[in-house]
C-alpha cells in the first residue's frame, strides 16, 4: 500500500538487522488518517468474503482493527487480552504466545461468549514477524470452532518466517507493506 | 449520551457494589458503531477548542481515542504504554499509576518526541473511577509542558472520587455516561 510504504520510507527507523521502528505513526503515536486508509485497504482485499468480526490482540492491533471494522460497515472488533487479566474471568479461550519484544511467554485470552461458533473471522494486527501472535489467535479461533477468512497486517518482516509459514498452511495473508531487509539503518521494502 | 446509556442498561453487568462490566461492547469486544458515535460526541463537546492531539493509555482507551481523532479531522493519537516496554526506549516521560484492576503499580510512558512543547491535548479514556490513569497522563503532559484542554471518558463511576477531584482541580471532564450505583447486579445511571 503506497501511503504506508511512503510513511515507512520517510519515518520508519531500522535498527540492527531486524528491528523496524514505526512508533511515530503506527504503534505508539498513531497517524489516524493512515490508520483509516489502511482499514479501507484491508476491506478492499477481503470485501468479497463474509466477515462477521475482526479479531486482534491488544494493544497496537486495535487501531487498524477498528478502522477495518468501520470499513466493513461497523462490524465488531474483539481484541484478545494479554496476561492474566482479572476482568476476563475463566470462561475464556486461551493460547500461549512468545513475545520477542518482551522476551517472555504471554497468555492471550478471549471470552468465549464473544466468539460464537461458526463466526467468519478476519484477523488484523500491526506486525507479522515470526507469526506467534497470529498463530495464537488461530488457535483461539479453532477452539471456538470459527472460520478464519484470512489475516491482514500492516507491516510484515519478510526476512522472518511467520508469513511464509502461515501461507504454507493455506491462510490468506495480506501485508500492506513488507520489509525485505534493514541495511545500515535503512528499511528496504519489498517491491510488488 | 443516550446510545451509550442504552447499551449499558441493556448489556452492562454490575458486580458487587463497584464493578461495572462493559466488556461486551467497550473494552474486550468493541461495538464499532457505538465507538464511532462516542468519538463524535466527544468532538461535539470540545470542538470549540484547539486540539492538536488525543492522548490515551493502552489498551482499552485506544478505540475511542481513535474515533475522537477521526472526528477532529484525523489528528494524531498518542497512547501511553504500560510497564517497561523494551521498544519505548529511555527518552520518555513517565508516571506511576496504581491499577485497581490488577492491584499493582504500573509505570506509564510516552516518548518525549510525540508530545511537542505547547501542544493542546485532549485526554480520552474508557473509564474514570479513582482517576489514577488520568492523573498519570496529566503528570506526563506537565512534564512535556503541554496544555490539557480537558478529559473525556466513556463511563465514569460517579460513586468513586476521581471525577470529583479532577473537576475540583479545574479540569474540564466529560463523561458520556455516569454510573450512580450498583444495586443487586443492576447498574443505576445518573440522570442528566
Contacts between the chains, C-beta under 8 A, distances in Angstrom:
chain1	res1	chain2	res2	distance
A	21	B	87	7.3
A	23	B	87	6.8
A	23	B	88	7.9
A	23	B	111	6.8
A	24	B	113	7.3
A	24	B	114	7.1
A	28	B	78	6.9
A	28	B	79	6.8
A	28	B	81	6.7
A	28	B	87	7.9
A	28	B	88	7.1
A	28	B	110	7.7
A	28	B	111	6.1
A	28	B	114	6.6
A	29	B	76	5.6
A	29	B	77	7.2
A	29	B	78	4.8
A	29	B	111	7.6
A	29	B	114	4.3
A	30	B	62	7.9
A	30	B	66	6.7
A	30	B	69	7.6
A	30	B	76	6.4
A	30	B	77	4.3
A	30	B	78	7.5
A	30	B	79	7.2
A	31	B	76	6.3
A	32	B	66	6.2
A	32	B	69	4.3
A	32	B	70	5.9
A	32	B	74	4.4
A	32	B	75	6.7
A	32	B	76	6.3
A	32	B	77	6.0
A	33	B	74	3.9
A	35	B	66	6.8
A	36	B	70	6.5
A	36	B	74	6.8
A	58	B	58	6.8
A	58	B	59	3.6
A	58	B	60	7.8
A	59	B	58	3.7
A	59	B	59	3.7
A	59	B	62	6.3
A	59	B	79	7.0
A	59	B	81	7.7
A	60	B	58	7.8
A	62	B	30	7.9
A	62	B	59	6.4
A	62	B	62	4.5
A	62	B	63	5.9
A	62	B	66	7.8
A	63	B	62	5.9
A	63	B	63	8.0
A	63	B	66	5.3
A	63	B	77	7.3
A	66	B	30	6.7
A	66	B	32	6.2
A	66	B	35	6.8
A	66	B	62	7.9
A	66	B	63	5.3
A	66	B	66	5.8
A	66	B	67	7.4
A	67	B	66	7.4
A	69	B	30	7.6
A	69	B	32	4.3
A	70	B	32	5.9
A	70	B	36	6.5
A	74	B	31	8.0
A	74	B	32	4.4
A	74	B	33	3.9
A	74	B	36	6.8
A	75	B	32	6.7
A	76	B	29	5.6
A	76	B	30	6.3
A	76	B	31	6.3
A	76	B	32	6.3
A	77	B	29	7.2
A	77	B	30	4.2
A	77	B	32	6.0
A	77	B	63	7.3
A	78	B	28	6.9
A	78	B	29	4.9
A	78	B	30	7.5
A	79	B	28	6.8
A	79	B	30	7.2
A	79	B	59	7.0
A	81	B	28	6.7
A	81	B	59	7.7
A	85	B	101	7.6
A	85	B	102	7.9
A	86	B	101	5.4
A	86	B	102	6.2
A	86	B	103	7.6
A	87	B	21	7.3
A	87	B	23	6.8
A	87	B	28	8.0
A	87	B	101	5.9
A	88	B	23	7.9
A	88	B	28	7.2
A	101	B	85	7.6
A	101	B	86	5.3
A	101	B	87	5.8
A	102	B	85	7.9
A	102	B	86	6.2
A	103	B	86	7.6
A	110	B	28	7.8
A	111	B	23	6.8
A	111	B	28	6.0
A	111	B	29	7.7
A	113	B	24	7.4
A	114	B	24	7.1
A	114	B	28	6.6
A	114	B	29	4.4
